[in-house]
Amino acid sequence: MHRFSLKTLLILLPIAGITLYCAPGKRSGHTVVPTTDWRGLVLPATPQSTTGNPDAGLNYLLYGDMLGTGMPYALLAKNLVKPNADLVREGINANVPTGYTVFNAANGVPVMNGNCFSCHAAYLNGELVLGLGNTWPGYQKSIKVAAWGMRKLVNNKYKKGSPEREAFGNFGDYYRGIAPYVKTKNPGTTPAFRLEEACVRLRNPTDLRFQPKANFSMQRYTLPSDVPPLWNLDLKNALYYNSMGRGDFSKLLLQAVVLATPDSTSARHALRQMDDVLAWAKSLQPPPYPYPIDSALASEGHLVFLENCEGCHGKYAPDPVAYPNELIALWVVQTDPLYAMYLADQSGLPGWYNESWFAKSTPTSSLWPNYGYVAPPLEGIWATAPYLHNGSVPTIDDLLNSTQRPVYWERPTDSHAYDAVKLGWQYASKKTGKGKNTYNTRKAGYSNQGHTFGDELSASERKAVLEYLKTL
């Protein structure tokens, strides 16, 4: 007989900024054009909404019904007795953890499910920072038991045909459906695109309704991603590490609803709020570096940065901000290629998406393929450890000197454990990959290879660049 704690039952899903890619010509409907230019592919801009209200967007993230269905709140309420001091909310949500929201399902039943802050809020030096990627998602453990336990509790408590079962139904179906596909191999990473991939394989692309027969097959091995910060969204022409999210950003951010929304009618209701959510995300600013900065050394680092890094990553203060939006070819950047290759060659998600309600209704969005990773904006980069698309490098100092990157490293369990010298997490190198908090870069898809451009700098130049990055 299994006993389920609240913590076990609430291993819900990161829902914002789901990271995806698409298949070249086979499943996506688009053709991949490999680039031989070292500068990569310049990503074109598309018109985005400018009418949203940031305050309304934040309010929707805190209290809104984006997902549509969830776990009946009555089953969880007795465990939610302590006010959340870090994310102050009112009413029924006052005691709810940061990454969750209680809302009324369409039939009026209060339910609880994840929100964007389950993935896009994290602690830095002990303080909660909205928009910072969560690096404690806990996907190394299987969620199969949690999915079974949720359904068992609901079915035991409520009769078939009850409004509570109806309010839980879609979430229960999809949570059970994704359970075999989202177990990661290392800490600090998320199965972001896999969550959506596993959900849409059971959705009709036209009306988004649940269907028991899968649209496509999926491999069981889960490739990882790190969660990027939201405060750079206003600089981007495309979304996700491989920049395949094209078109309307509010529609792309809405992809999270595939976890639990009943149908396209419910998704359309949530879409009405997404211009506000996008406006909130674009209003975010990175946290200022909280420790002393050597201004003279930072000025030296600024010049080194302009000489060696600006071409891919752009210009920042004291220069006018200019971000190039370049997708760098795999053969150039040489970071672990499996994430991009799987999404470009094997995933059934892009083809589904590009024939679905998301792509066919207004405003339109689509998933475009290519083989590469976008060079990200660097504002607030000091705060966003770990680094690379798979979170395999614990500090910027290690990123700029590939020879010192640890093969096995243990992440801290203390949110205060920031390394102000190397810019990133304090960590301990390990001799093996054993241990639940140990990152093993020998695992497929989790390599710390590539991005060796900093190796060409001298030690003094790297030190100066680190100091400059503190100012961004």
Secondary structure, 3 states (H helix, E strand, C coil): CCCCCHHHHCCCCCCCCCCCCCCECCCCCECCCCCCCCCCEECCCCCCCCCCCHHHHHHHHHHCCCCCCCEEHHHCHHHCCCCCCCCCCCHHHCCCCCCEEEEECCCCCEEEEECHHHCCEEEECCEEEECCCCCCCCCCCCCHHHHHHHHHHHHHHCCCCCHHHHHHHHHHHHHHHHHHHCCCCCCCCECHHHHHHHHHCCECCCCCCECCCCCCCCCCCCCCECCCCCCCHHHCCCECCCCCEEECHHHHHHHHHHHCCCCHHHHHHHHCCHHHHHHHHHHCCCCCCCCCCCHHHHHHHHHHHHHHCHHHHCECCCCCCECCCEEEEHHHHCCCCHHHHHHHHCCCHHHHHHCCHHHHCCCCEEECCCCEEECCCCCCHHHCCCECCCCCECEHHHHCCHHHCCCEEECCCCCCCEECCCCEECCEECCCCCCCCEEECCCCCCCCCCCCHHHHCCHHHHHHHHHHHCCC
